[in-house]
Amino acid sequence: MDNARTSSLVISVAIAAGAVLVFTGAISQQKDVPPQFEAAVKRVLVDVTVFDKKGRFVPDLTIDDFEILEEGRPVDLSFFALEKFRKALPVRPTENGAVSKEDQMPPELAEAALLPRYMVLFVDGFNTSPPDWDNVRYALNDYLDKHVQENDRLLLATLTPTRKLLVGPEFTRDVNSLKRLINQLATDPSIKERERQNKQDLLTLLYDDSNQLSALNVAGESIGSDAQGNVANEANILRQGANLAEVFAGQRKDEILYTLNSMTSLAEHLSRTFDVPGPKTMIMVSGGISENPGSVYYYILDARLDQASAEARVDAPMAAEHPVAFRQPHAQTIDTYLLRAIGHLNRMNYTLYTIGARGTMIGAFDDVTDRFRSNLTPGISSIAYRDEEAGLEILSRGTGGLAFHNSANFFGAFERIDHDTAFRYVLGYAPPERADNANPDKFYRIQVKVDRKHVNVRARRGYVGS
């Protein structure tokens, strides 16, 4: 299984979103192993990591130290396990090669059985440019060379620029085969140029004096050149800008929803195809998943609106809203879709770690060949830049993982993931009886509490009913 058929990627078949999802049971240090689950949720498994203020895993907790609330109500815990995925703590030795006493493996971890660590490397080539991918690729290859252990099993998957989901045929620890595949992956060379051109088109419409459409009213009739006509011209420009921004934002929203669907379909396909016990980690490298797709176009509209006359804003009443002009409340926000993706990943026992491939904002300004320079202030430009990766953080936190974005330290990101996935607790409980168990889209919120001071607790935040 480890080394077979790892020399090529294959197109996954029978990946259908919305099909029945299945939980996988965690491996316990006890003799009783939770069974795999059918369509209805019979037992909820919650992976929990607990770290002290120095970033060290806290290994001496018992089931009595934990409390789980589902939809605000305590549940009875029926399963508890401490799981180990590294032979040694991921710490740096001192100059003489020794490990300090406080960094040595605690007895609770030293005595625990070493379990297989299953990791899915998901490269979002659909939303990532080649230069950005190259920066992450070097760090990923370094991670494979330095951090993969004998008990690690990895699988590579990618969403291509042509919207094909390609999946490796097996979980493997054949690092050389994985690196060959990684170096062959394709990303989208046009994604940044497409966004740049969209912004130029919008700026041209809003600021180009030769815009002939501004002199026509909504009925296609010519508007006069007097003061009243000038106001009407400006209002027309604002309305046209609103329509164009809505088109661009809608296109971006469709792209992101397709990516979310591909990610959850991948997790479902792997759950159906491979008998993988215990928790699984998915590392997603992406150029961005925005919580508010296309927000940069609305920020551009806001800036133009600030420059418009009061009369023009009145004449174009839909332009009176701030911030984010013209947008109906939550029209482009995809929080519901993000929550649904989180619920499905949690149901299939995946913890998601995301790496924003775009790095820092350095170099993210206008092209010198652009006809119109951005009308955004540096502060708003920075907000718009960060908006493109906000969805990655929401996804990671919702599944109990971490997000690494607005940073070029990709090597450090992979090291942190290796450290973060070394140990964990697994808690299980039977969900309470309720009338809405059959609702497939219902997201049941989970909160984990630990009876220990000065610790950092991270766990998945909920799941979907089916």
N, C-alpha and C positions, 0 to 999 in steps of 0.2 A: 504493500500500500504506500510506503513512504517514498519510493523512488520510481514507481511505475508511471509511465505516460505523463511525464512532466515536461516534455520538450516542446509542447505547443499548447496554445490556448484554443478552446473550442467554444462555439456558440452554444449557450445553454438553451435547451429546449424545454417546453412545458413549464415555463415560468409565467404563471398567470396570477396577477394581483387579485386579491379578494378571495382566494381559495382558503380552505380550512387550514388554520395554523396549529402548530403542535409545540408544546413545551418540551424541553429536554431536561431530564433530571440531573441534579448535581451529584457528584461522587462524594459520598460521606466517608469520614474516618470510622464511622460505626459500621455494623454489619448490614443494617437496613438501608437500602438504596431507594430513593423515591422513584416510583414508576414513571414511565413516560405518560403523557397526557393526551386525552382525546380532544374533540372539538370544544367541549365545555370545559371551563376552568375548574378542576377538582382540587388542585393545590397550587398555591402561588409561591414561587421561589424568588427570594430577594438577595442579590449579592451585595455585600456591604464591606467597605474598606474603612478602617479606623486608624488614623495617624496621630502621633503626638505633635507637639509644637515644633519639634526638630525634624519632622517629616519621617519619623520611624514608625513602622507598623506596630500597632498595639496587639500583642498575641495572647494575652491572658484573660480575655473576656469569656464569660459563660452565657448560656441562654438566658439566665436570670438578669443579665445586665442589659438586655435588649427589650425594647418595646416597639411594636409596629402599630400604626394607626392606618386604617383604610377608610377613606371618606370621613376622617375625623374620629372614628371609633376604634378602640383597642381590639385586637384580635388575639386568639390563643395560638401561640407558637407550638408547632408539632415537630419541627425538624431543625437541627442545628449542626453545623459542621465548620471546622477550621480547615481551609484548604491551602496547600503549599504547591507552588509552581516553579520554585528555584531551589537549587541545592544550597546556595549560600546567599547571604544578604548582598544586594547590589551596592556595595560601599567601596570607596577607594582606600587601599591600605596606606599605612604610614611610610615614611622614607625607608625604614629598614625592612619593609615588606610585611610587617605584622598588622593585624587588625585590632583596633582599640577594643577594650573590654565592652564598652557600651554598644559597639557595633557588631559584636559577635552574635551568632544565632541563638536566640532564647531557647530554653528547653522545650517549650510548647511547640515551636516550629521545627526544632531539630528532630523531634520524635515523630512528627507528622509524615505521612506517606507523600512521596513526590508524585504529583499527578500530571498527566499530559496537559499542555497549554495550547489550546487551539486558537489560531489567529488568522483572520481574513484580512488581506491587504487589498483594499478597494481603491483603485485609482480612478478618479472622476475626470477622464480625459475630455468629456463633453464640455466642462466648464473651466478647463485649465489651459493656459497657453503654454507652448513649448519652452520659452525661457523660464517661466515659473516652475514647470515640471522638472527641468534640468536641475534647478537648485535643490529641490527636494529629493530627486533621484540619487544624487551623490550621498546625501545623508542616509537614505534608505539602504543603499548598498553597504554603507559603513555599518549600519545597524545589523544587517544580515551577517556581516563578517565577524562582528565583535560580540553580539549579544544572543544569538540563537544557541539554544542548549539542546542536549540530547532528547529531552522530553517535549520540545516544541514541535508543533505541526502547523505549517503555514499553507495557505491557499491564496493564489493571486486572482483577482478579478478586475475588470475595467469596463467603464462605459465609454465607448469610442465617440469621436466627433460625429460619426454618422449614426449615432443612436443605437449601436449594437452593444448588447451586454455579453461580454466574453468572460468565461470562467474556466480556470484551470481544472483539470480532470480529477485531481486528488489533493488532499492535505499531505504535505511532504515536509521533510527537513533537508531536502537536497538544495542547498543554498546556491550552488553554481547554476542549476537549472532555473531557479527563481530569478537570479540576477540576469541571466540571458533574456528571459521573458520581459523583465522590467526595462531593460535597455532597448527593447523593441516596441514598447508601447507608444501609441500615437495620441497626441493631444491636439487641441483645436488652435490652429495658427490664426484663425480669423476672429476669435472672440473679442480681443481687445480692440481690433480695428473696427469691428461692427459697433461696439459701444461708442468709440470715438466718433464714428461717422454719424450715429444717431444724435449725439450731442451737438455735432456741427449742424445737422439738419434743423434741429430745434432752435439753436441759436440764430441760424440764418433766418428762419421764419420770424423770430421775435425781434431781430435787430436790423435786418437788411432793409434799407430805404427803398429798394426797388421791388419790394413785395407788392405785386399788383393786386393780390387778393384782399389786402387791407383796405382797398378803396371800394370794395363791394359789400353790401349788406347781406344778411342771411338769405334774402330773396334774389340775390344776384344783381341788384340794382346799384348804379353808381352812386357813391356818396360824395357830397360836396367838399370843397377845399376850405370852407370857412371854419371858424372855431368849433362849431358843433360837428362839422364833418370830421375834423381832426380827432375829436373825442370818439366818434363812432369808428374811425379807422383804427385807433388804438384798442378799442374794445374788441373789434374784429380780430386783431392780431392775437389778443389774449385768448379769445375763444378758439382760434385755430391752434394756438400753442397747446391749449388744454386737450384738444382732440388728438394731436400728434403725440403728446406725452402719454396719453392713455393707450395709444396703439403700441408704443415702444415698451411701456410698463407691462402691458398685457402679454407681449411676446416673451418678455423676460420671465413673467410668472409661469407661462406655459413650459418654458425650459426647466425651471426649477421643480415644478410639479412632476415633470417627466423623470427628473433625476431622483426625487424622493421615491417615486413608484419603482424605479429600477433598483434602488437600494433595498427596499423592503422585499421586493420580489426576489432579489439575490439571497437574502437571509432565508426566505421561505423555501427557495429551491435547495439550498444547502441543508436545511432541516429535513427536507423530504428525501434527499439523495444520500446523505451520509449519516451513519449512526454515531454521532459525536456526543459523548456524555459530558455532563458538567457545563460550566459557564464557558462562553466563547467571547473573544475579543474581535472587534472589527476596527481597523485603522483606516480611516477615510482621508485621502489626500484630494483636496478640491480647491479650485480657484475661487469658490464662493457659493454659498447658499444664503440668500438674503431673506430676512424676515419680512421685509417690505420691498418686493421686487420693483425695480425701476425708480426707486426713491430719488435718485440723482436727477431725473428729468423733472420731478416735481419741485426739487430744490431750485433748479434753474428757473422754473416758472415763478416761484416765490420771489427770487431775486429780481426778475423782470417786473413782477407785480409791485414790488417796493418802489420801482422807478416810474410807475404809471400814475397818471393824475387821478385825483379822487373821483372826478366825473367819469373817467373811463372805467374805474372799478364799479361804479354804480351802474353804468351802462352794460357791463358784463357781470351781472350779479353773482354768477358762480365763481368769480375770481375774488370774492371778498373774504374767503376763509384763509386763516393762517394758523399754524404753519401748514405747509404742503397744500398749495393752492389747487382748486378745482376738484380735488379728490373727494368722493363720497366717503364718509367714515368707514374705515377698515376695508375699502374696496379692493385694495391690492394685498393687504396683510394675509399671510398664509399660516397664521398661528394654528388654526384648526387642522391643517394638513401636517404641520410639524408635530402636533400632539398625537395625531393618528399614527405617524411613522414611529414616534417614540413608543407608543403603546404596543405596536406590533413587534418592534425589536425586543422590547422587554418580555413580551410573551414568549418569544423564541430564545430567551436567555442570552441576548447579545449585549455587551457593553461597548459603546461606541466612543472611540477617540478620534478627533478630527484635527487635521493640520491644514491651515489656510496657506495655500501655496503662493499667494501673492506677496507674502512678506510684509515689510513696512511700506509706508506711503512714499518713501524716497523714490523719485523717478516716476511718480504717478501723475504728473502734471501735464499741461497741454503740450501737444506736438508743435514744434516751431513752425511747421508748415500749415497749421490750422489758420483759416481765414478769420475766425472769430475766437478770441480767447474766452475762457470760462468767465461767467459773471459771478461766480461763487467766491466768497471770502475763503482764506486758508482754513478757517475753523469749520465752515460748512463743508468744504471739500473733504476735510478729514473725517467728518461725520458720515458723509456719503460713502467714502471709501470703506469705513468700518461697517457700514450698513450691509455691504455685500457679503460679509462673513458672519453676521449676527446669527443667522440660522444655524450655522455650524455649532456655535456655542450652546444654543437651545437644545439641539439634538444630543450633544454630548452630556450635558448636565442632566437631561431627562432620563438618560440610561445609566447614570452613575459614572460616566467617564469624564474626560477632560478635553478641553479645546485649546489648541495652540494657534493663535492668529495674531496678525499685526506684529510679527517678529520674524527675523531672518535666521534665528537660531534653530534650524531644523535638526541638527545633530542633538542638541539638548532636548528637543521634543521627543525624539525616539528613545533617548536614555530615560527620560521621565516616564514614558509609557512602560518601558521594561521594568522600572522600579515599581510603578503603580500596580502592575498586574502580577507581582511576585506572590502575593498572599491575599486571601480574602475570607470573610465569613459568608456562609450561606444559611439563610433563615427560611423556613417554610411554614405555611399555614393554609388551612382550608378557608376559602372565602365565605363570608356570611351569606345566608340565604336571602334572596331579594327578588322582587317581582320583575326587575329589568335584566335578569341574567341573559335573556335571549337577544339583547340589543348589541349588535356587533360593533357599533361605533362608540359605545359608551366607554369613556376613559375613567378608570377607577384610580383615584389619587392615593398614594402611599407616602407615609412619613415614618422615618426610622429614628428612634431616640435611643441614646446609650447612657447608662448610669455611670458616667466617668467624666470628671472635669478636665478641662483644658485639652480636649481632643477634637480632631476634625473628622466628621462622619460624612461619608458620601455613599449614596445608594440610589437605585432607580426610583423614579418618582411616580410610577403608576403603570397600568397595563390596560389593554382593551379586552372586552369580554369574549371575543371570539375572532 
